[in-house]
Amino acid sequence: MHIDARELPNNSLIEGDICIIGAGAAGISIAIDWLNTGHKVILLEGGGFEVDETLQDLYRGKTTGQRYYPLKSARLHYFGGTTGHWGGYCATLDDIDFVKRDWVPLSGWPISRKDIDPYYPLAGKMVEIGPGEFEDTYWLEKDKSLLPLVFDTKVVWNKMWQFSPFTRFGDKYRDAIVNAKNVHLYTYANVTDIMANENASSITGVTVKNLQGKTHTVRAKYFVLACCAIQNARLLLASNKQAPNGLGNDHDIVGRHFMDHLEVNSANILLPAPLPLKFYLNDPFVTKARAELAITGEVQRQHGMLNGTVALSPLELVKNDPPMIDFFPDSATKTVQHWPYLEKMFKAGKLPASAGTPFKAYRCFTRMEQSPNPESRVTLDTEKDALGVPRANLHWKLTRLEKTSIRKLHILIGQQAGISGIGRLRMMDWLDDENDNNWPETLGGGWHHMGTTRMHDDPKQGVVDSNCKIHSINNLFAAGSSCFTTSGAANPTLTLIALTLRLSDHLKTLV
C-alpha cells in the first residue's frame, strides 16, 4: 500500500507493529521479508519515486579532513535509495574481517562470518546474482577460457566479485511494496525527530515532516533506522530532547568510526608478453564475475596490514581516465544517469570491450580497508535544513596504517609476480617513500559509508549489539552498513543486505 504523506491531513497519527525509517537497500529488504506476515509494517521514505534535487538538498552537509565527495549526491533521497546509482559490485566479507586483530585498533565484531553466511544467498537473490559461488575454482571450471595468474596461493589469492545487473530497488520492488496489504509505504515522510520516554530507554514515536508543511506522528512497537550511515548517525544525534547528547550516545560513540574504502590508482604491472586477462577484467554490462588480487589472512597477520584488493585494467584503456573524486557531480540526477549513460555508450560501440583482447601492461587499482578511527566521524552542524534538522558534518580522517597497508600490498604482489615469472610491478611515485604519510590528490572513496553505529558487545565501544539493537534502547534498531565494526575490502551492499535480513529474522522473534 502506498500513501503520499503530503496528502494526509496535518497531524495525522500513523500506527503499526514495525516502523522502518528509510526505503533504500536495507529498508526495502526488511519490508520484502515481512510481506504477508500478518503484521502491519510502516515503511517511511523521505522522497518520492524519482530523484528531486530540492529533496536532495536535505542531505547537503559539510566535509572536512581528507577530501571527500559532496554529501548531497553521495546518497540518494528517494524510494530505492542509493541503489539508484549503484555499480552492482557484490562480494562477501572474509573471515579475517570479523576477528580481533591486534594490529588493527578497535577491530573485532561480536559475530563471525558464520553468523552471516546463511543470509548471503538470500541477499544474492535480492540483488539478482547467482549462483552464490565466490570461489575462483567454480568460475575457472565454468569457463575454460579464463586465464588466472599463477601466484603462490598461500600469499596472493583471487578474491571473487559477482555483478548485479544494476538492481535498482526502487524499480525492482516497487510493485511488491505498493501492492502489499500489510506493508504501508509513506513517501514524502521525512523523520525529523525520534521521541523517547523520560529516561530514553524506549522509543514512543517519530515525527514526520515534509516540505509542504505537513507534520505527522508514527507509533510502533519497534523502530528500525535504515537511512544510511551518515543519516542514521545524524538522526540519532539530532534527537536530543530526552538525551542531550543524542539517542544511543551515552558514551559518545554515535557518528564516530566513519569508514569508507580507500580507492586509488596505485601501480602498473608489465607482463613479459601480452595476455588477455579476462578473468580479472570488468566489461560493463557483460561481466558476471571477476577476480581481484588479495593477500591471505595469514600473511596479513605476519605483516600487520589491513585487508585490500587490487583490480586490473588494461593501462592503454584507462591511463587517461580522471579519478572519480575529480568529477563526482553535486547533482544527484547526474549520478543516477551515470550508469544508463555508460550502457548507452557500450551498446553504441563507443566503449572498448577489453576482456578478450591481450595487453602487456595493466593498471592496478586498489580498494583498501579503512581501520576504525574514532576521529573519523559525523557530527551536527549549526546550520539546519529546510525541515529544521541540523545538517551533517563529515570529518574523514585516515591513519598511517592505511597507507602502509597499500604499500605492503603492492610489495607482496610485486614480489610474488617476480617469483612466479608473471611480470614486474612498479608502484606509483606517491608510494615510493615509506616515511611519507601524505595522500595523493587522486585518492577517493567508494561512497561506501560504514561504521557510524558500529556493532560491539561493549556499549562503551559500540552503538548496537550483535542483533543491531541500540544498546540503551529496548525497541530501536539500526540496519545497514552503519553497523559494520570494520569494513573489510569488499563493497558493502551484499553484506549489509545479509546483515539486515539477519536483523529481520531477529525482529520476527519479538513481534
VEXDREN-2710 file (C-alpha; in Angstrom, 1 decimal):
% VEXDREN-2710
k/r/px/py/pz
1/MET/0.0/0.0/0.0
2/HIS/1.3/3.5/-0.9
3/ILE/0.3/6.7/0.8
4/ASP/1.7/10.1/-0.1
5/ALA/2.2/11.9/3.2
6/ARG/1.7/15.2/1.6
7/GLU/-1.9/14.3/1.0
8/LEU/-2.7/13.3/4.6
9/PRO/-4.5/15.7/6.9
10/ASN/-2.0/17.6/9.0
11/ASN/-1.0/16.0/12.4
12/SER/-2.1/12.5/11.3
13/LEU/-1.3/9.6/13.6
14/ILE/0.2/6.5/11.8
15/GLU/0.4/3.3/13.8
16/GLY/1.9/-0.2/13.1
17/ASP/3.9/-3.1/14.5
18/ILE/7.2/-2.1/13.0
19/CYS/8.3/1.2/11.6
20/ILE/11.2/1.2/9.1
21/ILE/12.8/4.5/8.6
22/GLY/14.3/4.7/5.1
23/ALA/13.5/2.8/1.9
24/GLY/16.9/2.0/0.4
25/ALA/18.5/-1.4/0.1
26/ALA/18.2/-2.1/3.9
27/GLY/14.7/-0.8/4.5
28/ILE/13.2/-2.4/1.4
29/SER/14.9/-5.7/2.2
30/ILE/13.2/-5.9/5.6
31/ALA/9.9/-4.8/4.1
32/ILE/10.0/-7.5/1.4
33/ASP/10.9/-10.1/4.1
34/TRP/7.8/-9.1/6.0
35/LEU/5.3/-9.3/3.2
36/ASN/2.2/-11.3/4.0
37/THR/3.3/-11.9/7.7
38/GLY/0.1/-10.5/9.2
39/HIS/2.0/-7.7/10.9
40/LYS/1.5/-4.1/9.9
41/VAL/4.8/-2.6/8.7
42/ILE/5.2/1.1/8.2
43/LEU/7.9/2.0/5.7
44/LEU/8.9/5.7/5.7
45/GLU/10.6/7.3/2.7
46/GLY/11.6/10.9/2.8
47/GLY/11.4/11.3/-1.0
48/GLY/9.2/10.1/-3.8
49/PHE/9.7/7.7/-6.7
50/GLU/12.0/10.0/-8.6
51/VAL/15.1/12.0/-7.7
52/ASP/14.2/15.5/-6.7
53/GLU/17.1/18.0/-6.3
54/THR/15.1/20.0/-3.8
55/LEU/14.7/17.0/-1.5
56/GLN/18.4/16.0/-2.1
57/ASP/19.3/19.3/-0.5
58/LEU/18.1/17.8/2.8
59/TYR/21.3/15.7/2.6
60/ARG/23.6/18.6/1.9
61/GLY/26.4/18.9/4.5
62/LYS/30.0/19.9/5.1
63/THR/33.1/17.8/4.7
64/THR/36.4/18.4/6.4
65/GLY/39.6/16.4/6.8
66/GLN/40.5/14.1/3.8
67/ARG/38.9/15.3/0.6
68/TYR/35.5/13.7/0.1
69/TYR/32.5/13.7/-2.3
70/PRO/29.6/16.1/-2.0
71/LEU/27.2/14.7/0.7
72/LYS/24.3/16.0/-1.2
73/SER/24.7/13.5/-4.1
74/ALA/26.7/10.6/-2.5
75/ARG/23.4/9.3/-1.1
76/LEU/20.1/9.3/-2.9
77/HIS/16.9/10.5/-1.2
78/TYR/14.1/8.6/-2.9
79/PHE/12.4/5.2/-3.0
80/GLY/15.2/2.7/-3.7
81/GLY/17.8/4.9/-2.2
82/THR/21.4/4.8/-3.3
83/THR/20.8/1.6/-5.3
84/GLY/19.8/4.2/-7.9
85/HIS/23.4/4.8/-8.8
86/TRP/24.9/1.5/-7.5
87/GLY/27.6/-0.1/-9.7
88/GLY/26.4/-3.7/-8.9
89/TYR/29.7/-5.0/-7.2
90/CYS/29.0/-7.9/-4.9
91/ALA/31.5/-9.8/-2.8
92/THR/31.4/-11.4/0.7
93/LEU/33.5/-10.2/3.6
94/ASP/36.4/-12.5/4.6
95/ASP/36.7/-14.5/7.9
96/ILE/39.6/-12.2/9.0
97/ASP/37.4/-9.1/8.7
98/PHE/35.3/-10.3/11.7
99/VAL/38.1/-11.3/14.1
100/LYS/40.0/-9.2/16.6
101/ARG/43.4/-8.2/15.0
102/ASP/45.9/-6.9/17.4
103/TRP/47.4/-4.6/14.7
104/VAL/44.1/-3.1/13.8
105/PRO/42.8/-0.9/16.7
106/LEU/39.1/-1.4/17.6
107/SER/38.7/-4.4/15.3
108/GLY/36.7/-7.5/16.1
109/TRP/32.9/-8.0/15.5
110/PRO/30.8/-9.7/18.2
111/ILE/29.6/-12.0/15.5
112/SER/31.6/-14.2/13.0
113/ARG/31.3/-14.7/9.2
114/LYS/29.4/-17.9/10.0
115/ASP/26.6/-15.9/11.6
116/ILE/26.0/-14.0/8.3
117/ASP/26.7/-16.9/5.9
118/PRO/23.1/-18.2/5.9
119/TYR/21.9/-14.8/4.7
120/TYR/24.3/-14.3/1.8
121/PRO/22.2/-16.5/-0.6
122/LEU/19.1/-14.5/0.3
123/ALA/20.9/-11.3/-0.2
124/GLY/22.1/-12.6/-3.5
125/LYS/18.6/-13.1/-4.6
126/MET/17.6/-9.6/-3.6
127/VAL/20.3/-8.2/-5.9
128/GLU/19.8/-10.8/-8.7
129/ILE/23.1/-12.5/-8.6
130/GLY/23.7/-16.2/-8.8
131/PRO/24.9/-18.8/-8.2
132/GLY/26.1/-18.0/-4.7
133/GLU/29.7/-19.0/-5.6
134/PHE/32.6/-16.9/-4.6
135/GLU/35.4/-19.4/-5.0
136/ASP/37.7/-18.9/-8.0
137/THR/37.7/-22.6/-8.8
138/TYR/34.0/-22.5/-9.6
139/TRP/34.3/-19.8/-12.2
140/LEU/37.5/-21.2/-13.7
141/GLU/35.8/-24.6/-14.2
142/LYS/32.7/-22.9/-15.6
143/ASP/34.7/-21.0/-18.3
144/LYS/37.8/-22.7/-19.6
145/SER/38.8/-19.6/-21.5
146/LEU/39.6/-17.8/-18.2
147/LEU/43.3/-17.5/-17.6
148/PRO/44.3/-17.0/-13.9
149/LEU/47.7/-15.5/-12.9
150/VAL/49.6/-18.3/-11.1
151/PHE/50.6/-16.9/-7.7
152/ASP/51.6/-18.8/-4.5
153/THR/48.1/-19.0/-3.1
154/LYS/49.5/-19.0/0.4
155/VAL/50.3/-15.4/-0.2
156/VAL/48.2/-14.0/-3.1
157/TRP/44.7/-15.3/-3.8
158/ASN/41.9/-14.5/-6.2
159/LYS/39.1/-12.6/-4.5
160/MET/35.9/-13.0/-6.5
161/TRP/33.2/-10.4/-7.3
162/GLN/29.9/-11.0/-8.9
163/PHE/28.0/-8.3/-10.7
164/SER/24.3/-7.5/-10.1
165/PRO/22.5/-6.3/-13.2
166/PHE/22.3/-2.9/-11.5
167/THR/19.3/-4.0/-9.4
168/ARG/17.5/-0.7/-8.7
169/PHE/15.4/-1.5/-5.7
170/GLY/13.1/1.3/-6.5
171/ASP/12.2/-0.3/-9.8
172/LYS/12.5/-4.0/-8.8
173/TYR/10.5/-3.9/-5.6
174/ARG/8.1/-1.0/-6.1
175/ASP/5.1/-3.1/-7.2
176/ALA/5.5/-5.6/-4.5
177/ILE/5.6/-2.9/-1.8
178/VAL/2.8/-0.8/-3.3
179/ASN/0.5/-3.8/-3.8
180/ALA/1.2/-5.3/-0.3
181/LYS/-1.6/-5.5/2.1
182/ASN/0.5/-5.4/5.3
183/VAL/3.3/-3.0/4.2
184/HIS/2.3/0.6/4.2
185/LEU/4.8/2.8/2.3
186/TYR/4.6/6.5/3.1
187/THR/6.5/8.7/0.7
188/TYR/7.5/12.3/1.4
189/ALA/7.7/11.3/5.0
190/ASN/11.0/12.6/6.4
191/VAL/11.7/11.6/10.0
192/THR/12.9/14.7/11.8
193/ASP/12.8/13.5/15.4
194/ILE/12.8/10.3/17.3
195/MET/10.8/10.6/20.6
196/ALA/11.7/8.6/23.6
197/ASN/10.3/8.1/27.1
198/GLU/11.7/10.2/30.0
199/ASN/14.8/8.1/30.6
200/ALA/15.4/7.4/26.9
201/SER/15.1/3.6/27.3
202/SER/12.2/3.2/24.9
203/ILE/11.1/4.9/21.7
204/THR/7.5/6.2/21.8
205/GLY/7.2/7.5/18.3
206/VAL/8.8/9.5/15.5
207/THR/7.9/12.9/14.0
208/VAL/7.5/13.0/10.2
209/LYS/7.6/16.2/8.1
210/ASN/7.7/17.2/4.5
211/LEU/8.4/20.4/2.6
212/GLN/4.6/21.0/2.1
213/GLY/4.4/21.9/5.8
214/LYS/2.7/18.7/7.0
215/THR/3.7/17.1/10.3
216/HIS/2.7/13.6/11.3
217/THR/3.4/11.1/14.1
218/VAL/4.3/7.5/13.8
219/ARG/4.0/5.0/16.6
220/ALA/5.0/1.3/16.6
221/LYS/6.3/-1.4/18.8
222/TYR/9.7/-1.5/17.2
223/PHE/11.6/1.0/15.0
224/VAL/14.4/0.4/12.5
225/LEU/16.8/3.1/11.4
226/ALA/17.7/2.3/7.8
227/CYS/18.7/5.7/6.4
228/CYS/22.4/5.0/5.6
229/ALA/25.5/5.5/7.8
230/ILE/25.6/9.3/7.8
231/GLN/21.8/9.9/8.1
232/ASN/21.4/7.2/10.8
233/ALA/24.0/9.0/12.9
234/ARG/22.6/12.4/12.1
235/LEU/19.1/11.5/13.2
236/LEU/20.3/9.9/16.5
237/LEU/22.4/12.9/17.3
238/ALA/19.6/15.3/16.4
239/SER/17.0/13.5/18.5
240/ASN/18.2/15.0/21.8
241/LYS/15.2/16.1/23.7
242/GLN/15.3/13.2/26.2
243/ALA/19.1/12.6/25.8
244/PRO/21.1/15.8/25.4
245/ASN/23.9/14.1/23.6
246/GLY/21.6/12.3/21.2
247/LEU/19.8/8.9/21.4
248/GLY/22.1/5.9/22.0
249/ASN/25.0/8.2/22.6
250/ASP/25.7/7.7/26.3
251/HIS/29.4/7.1/25.5
252/ASP/29.9/9.5/22.6
253/ILE/30.1/6.7/20.0
254/VAL/27.3/7.7/17.7
255/GLY/28.8/9.1/14.4
256/ARG/32.3/8.0/15.2
257/HIS/34.4/5.4/13.3
258/PHE/33.1/6.6/9.9
259/MET/34.7/4.4/7.3
260/ASP/34.9/4.2/3.5
261/HIS/37.1/2.2/1.3
262/LEU/40.2/4.0/0.0
263/GLU/40.1/3.7/-3.8
264/VAL/43.1/4.9/-5.9
265/ASN/45.3/4.0/-8.8
266/SER/48.4/2.6/-7.2
267/ALA/50.8/0.7/-9.6
268/ASN/51.3/-0.8/-13.0
269/ILE/52.1/-4.4/-13.9
270/LEU/54.2/-5.1/-17.0
271/LEU/53.9/-8.7/-18.4
272/PRO/56.6/-10.4/-20.5
273/ALA/54.1/-10.8/-23.3
274/PRO/50.5/-9.6/-24.0
275/LEU/47.8/-11.6/-22.3
276/PRO/44.0/-11.4/-22.3
277/LEU/43.3/-11.3/-18.6
278/LYS/39.6/-11.9/-19.0
279/PHE/39.4/-13.4/-15.5
280/TYR/40.3/-10.1/-13.9
281/LEU/38.5/-7.6/-16.1
282/ASN/35.1/-6.0/-16.0
283/ASP/33.5/-5.2/-19.3
284/PRO/30.4/-3.1/-18.4
285/PHE/27.1/-4.9/-18.9
286/VAL/28.9/-8.2/-19.9
287/THR/30.9/-9.5/-17.0
288/LYS/29.1/-11.7/-14.5
289/ALA/32.1/-12.3/-12.2
290/ARG/35.7/-11.3/-11.9
291/ALA/38.7/-11.8/-9.7
292/GLU/40.8/-9.2/-7.9
293/LEU/44.2/-9.9/-6.3
294/ALA/44.2/-10.1/-2.5
295/ILE/46.6/-11.1/0.3
296/THR/45.7/-14.1/2.5
297/GLY/44.7/-13.6/6.1
298/GLU/47.8/-15.3/7.5
299/VAL/50.1/-13.0/5.5
300/GLN/48.1/-10.0/6.6
301/ARG/48.9/-11.1/10.2
302/GLN/52.6/-11.6/9.5
303/HIS/52.9/-8.1/8.0
304/GLY/50.4/-6.2/10.3
305/MET/48.4/-4.9/7.4
306/LEU/44.8/-4.2/6.6
307/ASN/42.7/-6.1/4.1
308/GLY/42.7/-4.8/0.5
309/THR/42.3/-5.9/-3.1
310/VAL/43.9/-4.9/-6.5
311/ALA/41.8/-4.7/-9.6
312/LEU/43.5/-4.9/-13.0
313/SER/42.6/-2.8/-16.1
314/PRO/44.4/-2.5/-19.4
315/LEU/46.7/0.5/-19.0
316/GLU/46.1/1.6/-22.6
317/LEU/42.4/2.0/-21.9
318/VAL/42.4/3.7/-18.5
319/LYS/45.7/5.7/-18.5
320/ASN/43.8/9.0/-19.2
321/ASP/40.8/8.4/-17.0
322/PRO/40.4/11.1/-14.4
323/PRO/39.9/9.9/-10.8
324/MET/36.2/9.8/-9.7
325/ILE/36.9/12.3/-6.8
326/ASP/37.6/14.9/-9.5
327/PHE/34.3/14.7/-11.4
328/PHE/31.7/13.3/-9.0
329/PRO/28.8/15.6/-9.5
330/ASP/27.0/17.7/-6.9
331/SER/23.8/16.7/-8.7
332/ALA/22.0/13.5/-7.7
333/THR/20.2/13.4/-11.0
334/LYS/23.6/13.1/-12.8
335/THR/24.7/10.3/-10.6
336/VAL/21.5/8.4/-11.3
337/GLN/22.1/9.0/-15.1
338/HIS/25.7/7.7/-14.9
339/TRP/25.1/4.0/-15.5
340/PRO/22.4/4.4/-18.1
341/TYR/24.8/6.7/-20.0
342/LEU/27.6/4.0/-19.8
343/GLU/25.1/1.3/-21.1
344/LYS/24.1/3.5/-24.0
345/MET/27.7/4.2/-24.9
346/PHE/28.6/0.5/-24.6
347/LYS/25.7/-0.6/-26.8
348/ALA/26.7/2.0/-29.4
349/GLY/30.2/0.6/-29.5
350/LYS/31.8/3.7/-28.0
351/LEU/33.3/1.8/-25.0
352/PRO/36.0/-0.7/-25.8
353/ALA/35.4/-4.3/-24.8
354/SER/38.7/-5.5/-23.3
355/ALA/38.0/-9.0/-21.9
356/GLY/39.2/-10.9/-25.0
357/THR/42.0/-8.5/-26.0
358/PRO/45.6/-9.2/-25.0
359/PHE/47.5/-6.4/-23.3
360/LYS/51.0/-6.2/-22.0
361/ALA/50.6/-3.5/-19.3
362/TYR/47.8/-3.4/-16.7
363/ARG/46.9/-0.7/-14.2
364/CYS/46.5/-1.6/-10.5
365/PHE/43.5/0.0/-8.8
366/THR/43.5/-0.5/-5.0
367/ARG/40.4/-0.9/-2.8
368/MET/41.8/-0.7/0.8
369/GLU/40.0/-1.2/4.1
370/GLN/39.9/1.8/6.4
371/SER/40.7/1.0/10.0
372/PRO/38.1/2.1/12.6
373/ASN/39.1/5.6/13.8
374/PRO/37.1/7.5/16.4
375/GLU/38.3/10.8/14.9
376/SER/36.8/9.9/11.6
377/ARG/33.2/11.0/12.4
378/VAL/29.9/12.5/11.7
379/THR/28.8/15.4/13.8
380/LEU/26.0/18.0/13.6
381/ASP/26.5/21.4/12.0
382/THR/25.0/24.6/13.3
383/GLU/23.1/25.1/10.0
384/LYS/19.7/23.4/9.7
385/ASP/18.0/22.0/6.7
386/ALA/14.6/23.1/5.4
387/LEU/12.8/20.8/7.9
388/GLY/14.7/22.1/10.9
389/VAL/17.2/19.2/11.3
390/PRO/20.9/20.1/11.9
391/ARG/22.9/19.2/8.8
392/ALA/25.7/16.6/8.9
393/ASN/29.4/17.4/9.1
394/LEU/31.6/14.6/7.9
395/HIS/35.3/14.7/9.0
396/TRP/37.0/11.9/7.1
397/LYS/40.3/11.1/8.8
398/LEU/42.8/8.4/7.7
399/THR/45.7/6.9/9.5
400/ARG/49.2/5.8/8.7
401/LEU/48.1/2.2/8.8
402/GLU/46.0/2.6/5.6
403/LYS/49.0/3.9/3.6
404/THR/51.5/1.4/4.9
405/SER/49.0/-1.4/4.1
406/ILE/48.6/-0.2/0.5
407/ARG/52.4/-0.2/0.2
408/LYS/52.8/-3.6/1.7
409/LEU/50.0/-5.0/-0.6
410/HIS/51.9/-4.0/-3.7
411/ILE/55.3/-5.1/-2.4
412/LEU/53.9/-8.5/-1.7
413/ILE/52.1/-8.8/-5.1
414/GLY/55.2/-7.5/-6.8
415/GLN/57.5/-10.0/-5.1
416/GLN/55.2/-12.9/-5.9
417/ALA/54.8/-11.7/-9.5
418/GLY/58.6/-11.7/-9.9
419/ILE/59.0/-15.1/-8.3
420/SER/56.3/-16.7/-10.5
421/GLY/57.5/-15.0/-13.7
422/ILE/54.3/-13.2/-14.1
423/GLY/55.9/-9.8/-14.7
424/ARG/57.2/-6.7/-12.9
425/LEU/55.2/-4.3/-10.7
426/ARG/56.0/-0.6/-10.5
427/MET/54.4/1.3/-7.6
428/MET/53.3/4.9/-8.3
429/ASP/55.5/7.7/-7.0
430/TRP/53.3/8.5/-4.1
431/LEU/54.1/5.1/-2.6
432/ASP/57.9/5.2/-3.0
433/ASP/58.8/6.8/0.3
434/GLU/57.7/4.6/3.2
435/ASN/58.0/7.5/5.6
436/ASP/55.7/9.8/3.6
437/ASN/52.3/9.8/5.2
438/ASN/50.7/12.2/2.7
439/TRP/48.0/11.1/0.3
440/PRO/47.8/11.9/-3.4
441/GLU/45.0/14.2/-4.8
442/THR/43.7/11.3/-6.7
443/LEU/42.6/9.4/-3.6
444/GLY/38.9/8.9/-3.3
445/GLY/36.5/6.6/-1.5
446/GLY/34.0/4.1/-2.8
447/TRP/30.9/6.1/-1.5
448/HIS/30.7/3.2/1.0
449/HIS/29.6/4.8/4.2
450/MET/30.1/2.5/7.2
451/GLY/30.6/2.3/10.9
452/THR/28.8/5.2/12.5
453/THR/26.6/3.0/14.6
454/ARG/29.2/0.2/14.9
455/MET/28.4/-3.2/16.4
456/HIS/30.1/-4.2/19.7
457/ASP/29.1/-6.1/22.8
458/ASP/30.5/-3.3/25.0
459/PRO/28.3/-0.2/24.9
460/LYS/31.4/1.9/25.5
461/GLN/32.8/0.7/22.2
462/GLY/29.8/0.3/20.0
463/VAL/26.3/1.7/19.4
464/VAL/24.4/-1.5/18.6
465/ASP/24.7/-5.0/20.0
466/SER/25.0/-8.2/18.0
467/ASN/21.4/-8.1/17.0
468/CYS/21.7/-4.5/15.7
469/LYS/19.7/-3.1/18.7
470/ILE/20.8/0.3/20.1
471/HIS/22.4/-0.7/23.4
472/SER/20.4/1.6/25.7
473/ILE/17.1/1.5/24.0
474/ASN/14.8/-1.6/24.0
475/ASN/12.9/-1.1/20.8
476/LEU/15.2/0.8/18.4
477/PHE/17.4/-1.0/15.9
478/ALA/19.8/0.2/13.1
479/ALA/20.1/-1.5/9.8
480/GLY/22.8/-1.4/7.1
481/SER/26.5/-0.7/6.9
482/SER/26.4/1.8/9.7
483/CYS/26.5/-1.3/11.9
484/PHE/29.8/-2.6/10.4
485/THR/32.5/-2.9/13.1
486/THR/35.2/-3.0/10.4
487/SER/34.9/-2.5/6.7
488/GLY/36.8/-5.3/5.1
489/ALA/37.9/-4.8/1.5
490/ALA/34.6/-5.9/-0.2
491/ASN/31.9/-3.5/-1.4
492/PRO/29.3/-3.4/1.4
493/THR/26.0/-3.8/-0.4
494/LEU/25.7/-7.6/-0.4
495/THR/26.8/-7.9/3.3
496/LEU/24.6/-5.0/4.5
497/ILE/21.6/-6.7/3.0
498/ALA/22.6/-10.1/4.6
499/LEU/23.1/-8.4/7.9
500/THR/19.7/-6.7/7.6
501/LEU/18.0/-10.0/6.8
502/ARG/19.5/-11.4/9.9
503/LEU/18.1/-8.5/11.9
504/SER/14.7/-9.1/10.2
505/ASP/14.7/-12.7/11.5
506/HIS/15.5/-11.4/15.0
507/LEU/12.6/-9.0/14.9
508/LYS/10.3/-11.8/14.0
509/THR/11.1/-13.4/17.4
510/LEU/10.0/-10.2/19.1
511/VAL/6.8/-9.1/17.4
END
